[in-house]
Amino acid sequence: MPTYKNIIESIDENILTITINRPDKLNALNSLTLLELKKAIENAYDDHLVQGIIITGAGKKSFVAGADIAEFTELTELNGRKFAEKGQEIFALIEHCLKPVIAVVNGYALGGGCELAMACHIRIATENTFFGQPEVSLGILPAYGGTQRLTSLVGRGLALEMMLTGEMIDAQKALQAGLVNHVMPGKEEAMLKAKEIMSKIFKNAPLAVGMVINCVDSAISKTEDGFQVEANSFANCCKTSDFREGTSAFLEKRKPDFKGE
Ligand code: COA
């Protein structure tokens, strides 16, 4: 496993846990942290030992309190666009990963932190979590995909209220709004919940799991006809030996032994 400065990686039962580790800065995403996150995700794409990924934050207070504001002094029109596109690219890498990615959101998820959580496939928050997109208070706007993903997750009204006022919502409100899947008392419980969900996903055919993620992505990206992507993916599933195995196992009243092929 590569060594990183601002993230910690660990692997257990085929789950890679990536912990953003700058607790003294509430895990703010500076450029090195983003680069390391990108490398870790890229490696996970190709690592056969990794079947799923959990992303969380170090410390008790924060998941990620946003992009690192200390680096904002460098931003101009030209490199501002690059800054946004680089973040969008890394978060798209997470969103398009065909292995499930779960965010364990343990505290502040603000700005780029809220956007990072939203790029993950499933979100589990702890009771002390607050989500927010406070960028307008700094004179900018959410630019790591936040304007798009927040609207798609919670709807136009709440998304606009959050992004225009910059105010935070707590974990219970996020649950009501569909921004998170579950709220757990603390980090330990949230990690256990994430692992429980992963183990349920791991029982299913990996190629079909990846194709579901891809189909759902196409519902959001609008660059492809999602119904066509779905029909093509279904056809592709029908070609796999896991499909034969899944149906045979059901008919023979036994557990399937999926091979991911
Ligand atoms: N970028 C850089 N540093 C950050 C940061 C960010 N997004 N968020 C927090 N920090 C740093 C603080 O500067 C402080 O560093 P210091 O101890 O060297 O001064 C440290 O993290 C602790 O933060 P602090 O503000 O003292 O904690 P708090 O409990 O009083 O407040 C927040 C917590 C999250 C409400 C507050 O830190 C905050 O508003 N952060 C910025 C959130 C934001 O606007 N994010 C979007 C950026 S686009």
Boltz pocket constraint, residues with backbone or C-beta under 6 A from the ligand:
constraints:
  - pocket:
      binder: B
      contacts: [[A, 23], [A, 24], [A, 25], [A, 26], [A, 28], [A, 65], [A, 66], [A, 67], [A, 68], [A, 69], [A, 70], [A, 108], [A, 110], [A, 111], [A, 112], [A, 134], [A, 135], [A, 138]]
      max_distance: 6.0
